[in-house]
Amino acid sequence: MAKTRLDKIKSYDEQIAQINNRKKQEMQRQKADERKARTRRLCNRMGLFEKLLPATIALTDEQFQTFLEKTVANEHGRRTLSKFGVQGNTTPPPAKPAALQPASTDKTPAKTETAQPSAPAPTGVDGGATGTG
């Protein structure tokens, strides 16, 4: 029995639907693989971080964020990343809301973080001969 044109069209539509479902499933697998890889990377890197600096374990999330902003997420950190050929985010992170800012005990006006110092203080993090690291 020969298929009519309408039957052929219906068959093609079913094939298209099957292919679209396979595509959707493959995209879901891809996203799941990317999430797993990200989770593994985050766990490995934070494990290494805590191994190297165990004192950071006791910090609150806000304190840890401040620590990272002041020690890593600055111009020195971006220069170090560029040495590895990695171009990081060149804009500073958005300012924290005032409620998350640590309370200051002194009466001096708060400094804004928009101006970067012309030369950051040596930290010994980059393997330089500072004698502190």
C-alpha positions in Angstrom: 0.0 0.0 0.0 1.5 3.3 -1.1 1.6 6.2 1.4 -0.3 9.2 0.5 1.4 12.6 0.6 -0.5 13.4 3.9 0.9 10.2 5.5 4.4 11.1 4.4 4.0 14.6 5.9 2.7 13.2 9.1 5.6 10.7 9.2 8.1 13.6 8.7 6.4 15.6 11.5 6.8 12.6 13.8 10.4 12.3 12.9 11.0 16.0 13.5 9.3 15.7 16.9 11.5 12.7 17.8 14.7 14.6 16.7 13.6 17.7 18.7 13.1 15.5 21.8 16.5 13.9 21.3 18.1 17.3 21.0 16.3 18.5 24.2 17.5 15.4 26.1 21.1 15.9 24.8 21.0 19.6 25.8 19.8 18.6 29.3 22.7 16.1 29.6 25.1 18.7 28.5 23.9 21.2 31.1 24.0 18.4 33.8 27.6 17.6 32.8 28.6 21.3 33.0 27.0 21.6 36.5 28.9 18.5 37.7 32.1 19.8 36.3 31.6 23.2 37.9 30.7 21.6 41.3 33.8 19.4 41.1 36.0 22.4 40.2 34.5 24.5 43.1 35.0 21.8 45.6 38.6 21.0 44.5 39.6 24.7 44.5 38.0 25.5 47.8 39.6 22.4 49.3 43.0 23.6 48.1 42.2 27.1 49.4 41.3 25.8 52.9 44.3 23.6 52.9 46.6 26.5 52.2 44.8 29.0 54.5 43.0 27.0 57.1 42.2 30.1 59.2 39.7 31.1 56.5 37.4 28.2 57.5 36.3 30.2 60.6 35.3 33.3 58.6 31.6 34.2 57.9 30.6 34.4 54.3 30.7 38.2 54.5 34.2 38.1 56.1 35.4 35.7 53.5 34.1 37.9 50.7 35.9 40.9 52.1 39.0 38.8 52.5 38.9 37.8 48.8 38.1 41.3 47.6 41.1 42.8 49.5 43.6 40.0 48.8 42.7 38.5 45.4 40.0 40.4 43.5 42.1 43.5 43.1 44.5 44.9 40.5 47.3 42.7 41.7 45.1 39.6 41.2 44.1 40.7 37.7 47.8 41.2 36.8 48.6 37.8 38.1 45.8 36.2 36.1 47.0 38.0 33.0 50.4 36.4 33.5 48.6 33.1 33.0 47.0 34.4 29.8 43.6 34.7 31.5 41.6 37.8 31.1 39.4 38.2 34.2 36.6 40.6 34.9 38.3 44.0 34.5 35.5 45.9 36.3 35.5 45.8 40.1 32.6 43.9 41.8 29.5 46.0 42.7 29.7 47.6 46.0 28.1 45.8 48.9 24.9 47.3 50.4 25.6 49.4 53.5 23.9 46.7 55.6 26.7 44.2 54.7 29.6 46.7 55.2 31.6 46.0 58.3 30.9 48.6 61.0 33.7 51.0 61.5 34.8 52.0 65.0 36.7 55.1 64.1 35.2 58.4 63.2 37.2 59.0 60.0 35.2 59.3 56.8 34.8 56.1 54.9 37.1 55.7 51.9 35.6 54.8 48.6 37.0 51.7 46.8 36.9 53.4 43.3 40.5 54.5 43.4 43.2 51.8 43.2 46.6 52.5 44.7 49.3 53.1 42.1 51.4 50.2 43.4 49.9 47.5 45.6 51.9 46.4 48.6 53.9 43.2 48.1 52.1 40.2 49.5 54.4 37.3 48.6 51.5 35.6 46.9 53.0 35.8 43.4 56.2 34.0 44.5 58.2 37.3 44.6 61.2 37.7 46.9 59.3 39.5 49.6 60.4 37.2 52.4 56.8 36.9 53.7 55.5 34.0 51.7 
